[in-house]
């Protein structure tokens, strides 16, 4: 199995948010798990997809998780 990684810019583009927003969320403990490799922040695609799945809602009455839905 090949592990696919995304850098900060790629994830920001995927979610239509700024890189600064991702940096702030990361410092606040919001968002997917990440790796720090040689000083670079990388996100595994499987962790991104797991986080996105955790943010799915079927009703507006469900509590909203902080991050891409807030």
PLY file of the C-alpha trace (Angstrom):
ply
format ascii 1.0
element vertex 70
property float x
property float y
property float z
element edge 69
property int vertex1
property int vertex2
end_header
0.00 0.00 0.00
1.35 3.40 -0.98
0.99 6.19 1.57
0.08 9.51 -0.03
1.13 12.72 1.72
-0.07 16.28 1.22
1.80 19.41 2.21
0.24 22.49 3.76
-0.48 24.18 0.42
-2.13 21.09 -1.05
-4.43 20.65 1.95
-5.27 24.37 1.99
-6.26 24.11 -1.68
-8.32 20.97 -1.05
-10.32 22.67 1.72
-10.31 26.20 0.20
-8.75 27.73 3.31
-5.51 29.63 3.79
-2.29 28.01 4.92
-2.40 30.36 7.93
-5.78 28.90 8.91
-4.33 25.38 8.84
-1.37 26.55 10.93
-3.72 28.12 13.50
-5.93 25.03 13.62
-2.84 22.85 14.10
-1.67 25.00 17.05
-5.19 24.73 18.54
-5.31 20.95 18.08
-7.96 21.15 15.35
-7.76 19.08 12.17
-6.17 15.85 11.08
-3.06 14.31 12.56
0.13 15.44 10.87
3.77 14.47 10.48
6.73 16.76 10.91
9.47 15.53 8.58
12.69 17.50 8.40
10.89 20.62 9.60
8.09 20.23 7.04
4.50 19.55 8.02
2.90 16.75 6.01
-0.55 15.21 6.22
-1.28 11.59 5.29
-4.24 11.32 2.95
-5.77 8.60 5.15
-5.71 10.98 8.15
-7.29 13.77 6.09
-10.07 11.47 4.94
-10.65 10.18 8.49
-10.94 13.75 9.77
-13.31 14.69 6.95
-15.46 11.66 7.80
-15.55 12.71 11.45
-16.95 16.10 10.35
-19.88 14.64 8.40
-23.32 15.60 9.70
-26.84 14.55 8.72
-28.70 17.28 10.57
-28.15 20.87 11.60
-29.07 19.84 15.14
-25.91 17.73 15.47
-23.02 19.43 17.27
-20.40 20.87 14.93
-16.77 19.84 15.35
-14.36 22.80 15.22
-12.35 23.09 12.04
-13.48 23.02 8.45
-17.18 23.16 9.35
-16.96 26.18 11.65
0 1
1 2
2 3
3 4
4 5
5 6
6 7
7 8
8 9
9 10
10 11
11 12
12 13
13 14
14 15
15 16
16 17
17 18
18 19
19 20
20 21
21 22
22 23
23 24
24 25
25 26
26 27
27 28
28 29
29 30
30 31
31 32
32 33
33 34
34 35
35 36
36 37
37 38
38 39
39 40
40 41
41 42
42 43
43 44
44 45
45 46
46 47
47 48
48 49
49 50
50 51
51 52
52 53
53 54
54 55
55 56
56 57
57 58
58 59
59 60
60 61
61 62
62 63
63 64
64 65
65 66
66 67
67 68
68 69
